[in-house]
C-alpha cells in the first residue's frame, strides 16, 4: 500500500489528471504486486515556478511513493520503467520529464528507530541512496 504524492502543472484537464493517476497506479500494481484496489494518491497541481525539474519548462511530473520496505530493487526499477512508459503513452509526458522518489520505511533490528532509504529516478537513471525527502515549493 504505497502512498503516492503526484505533482503536476496547474491547469490540466480532468482527463489529463486521470491519465497520470491511472498510469502510475497501473504501474504500481503491475510491477510491485500490490492489490488492485490498493490506491492511495494525493495529486497536487502547482504553478510552474513551484514544480521545478532542472531547466525543463515542458510538461513534467514528480511523484513520491512512501511504502513499507520489502520490494526488490528490481521491482522498483520495473515500476520506474512502466510508470515512465505509461506517462509517455498517455498523456504524453517525455521520460526525461518524470522524477520518481521512493521512500521505504525500515526498522533496524535491536533499535527503536525507523530509517528511510530512497530510490531516486530521473530520466533514464536510478540512484539508491540513504537520504532526505524531495522538497517541492
C-alpha positions in Angstrom: 0.0 0.0 0.0 2.1 2.9 -1.1 1.0 6.4 -0.6 1.7 8.2 -3.8 2.0 12.0 -3.9 1.9 13.3 -7.5 2.7 16.8 -8.5 1.8 18.2 -11.9 1.5 21.6 -13.5 -1.6 23.6 -12.7 -4.5 23.9 -15.2 -4.6 20.4 -16.6 -7.9 18.8 -17.7 -9.6 16.1 -15.6 -8.7 13.6 -18.4 -5.1 14.5 -18.1 -5.1 14.1 -14.4 -6.9 10.8 -14.7 -4.4 9.6 -17.2 -1.5 10.4 -14.9 -3.1 8.9 -11.8 -4.2 5.7 -13.7 -0.8 5.3 -15.4 1.0 5.5 -12.1 -1.4 3.2 -10.3 -1.3 0.7 -13.1 2.5 0.6 -12.9 2.4 0.1 -9.1 0.0 -2.8 -9.3 1.7 -4.5 -12.3 5.3 -4.3 -11.0 5.1 -4.3 -7.2 2.3 -6.8 -6.7 0.0 -4.6 -4.7 -3.7 -5.5 -4.7 -5.9 -4.0 -7.5 -7.8 -1.8 -5.0 -4.8 -0.5 -3.2 -4.9 3.1 -4.5 -3.8 5.9 -2.3 -2.9 9.0 -4.3 -2.6 12.7 -3.5 -2.4 14.9 -6.6 -1.1 18.5 -6.4 -1.4 21.0 -9.2 1.3 23.6 -9.0 2.4 26.7 -10.8 5.5 26.2 -13.0 7.7 28.1 -10.5 6.7 25.6 -7.8 7.4 22.5 -9.9 11.0 22.8 -10.9 12.8 20.0 -12.6 16.2 21.3 -13.6 15.6 23.7 -16.5 12.7 21.9 -18.1 9.7 24.0 -18.9 7.6 21.4 -20.7 5.0 19.1 -19.1 6.5 17.3 -16.1 5.5 15.2 -13.2 7.2 14.5 -9.9 6.0 11.7 -7.7 6.9 10.4 -4.3 6.0 6.9 -3.1 6.1 6.0 0.6 5.8 2.4 1.4 6.9 -0.4 3.7 10.2 -2.0 2.8 10.3 -5.3 1.1 10.1 -4.8 -2.6 13.3 -5.6 -4.5 15.3 -3.0 -6.3 14.4 -4.9 -9.5 10.7 -4.4 -8.9 11.2 -0.7 -8.1 13.2 -0.2 -11.3 10.5 -2.1 -13.2 7.9 0.3 -11.7 10.0 3.2 -12.8 10.2 1.9 -16.4 6.5 1.1 -16.5 5.4 4.4 -15.0 7.6 6.4 -17.4 6.2 4.2 -20.3 2.6 4.8 -19.2 3.1 8.5 -18.8 4.7 8.8 -22.2 1.9 6.9 -23.8 -0.9 8.9 -22.1 -0.9 11.9 -21.5 2.4 12.2 -23.4 5.0 13.3 -20.8 8.6 12.8 -22.0 10.5 10.2 -19.9 13.2 12.8 -19.1 10.4 15.0 -17.5 9.5 12.4 -14.9 11.0 12.3 -11.5 10.2 9.5 -9.1 11.3 9.1 -5.5 10.6 6.1 -3.3 11.0 6.1 0.4 10.8 2.9 2.3 10.2 2.5 6.0 12.7 0.2 7.6 13.0 -0.9 11.2 16.6 -1.5 12.4 16.9 -4.7 14.4 17.7 -4.1 18.1 17.0 -0.4 17.9 13.8 1.6 18.3 14.4 3.8 15.3 13.0 3.8 11.9 15.1 5.0 9.0 14.3 5.7 5.3 16.1 4.6 2.2 15.2 6.3 -1.0 15.4 5.3 -4.7 15.7 8.4 -6.9 14.9 8.2 -10.6 15.1 10.8 -13.2 15.2 10.4 -17.0 17.0 7.1 -17.6 18.9 6.8 -14.3 18.0 5.4 -10.9 20.0 6.1 -7.7 19.7 4.2 -4.5 20.8 6.2 -1.5 20.2 7.0 2.1 18.8 10.5 2.3 16.1 13.0 2.8 12.9 13.6 1.1 12.3 15.6 -2.1 11.2 19.1 -1.3 8.8 20.9 -3.6 7.5 24.6 -3.3 
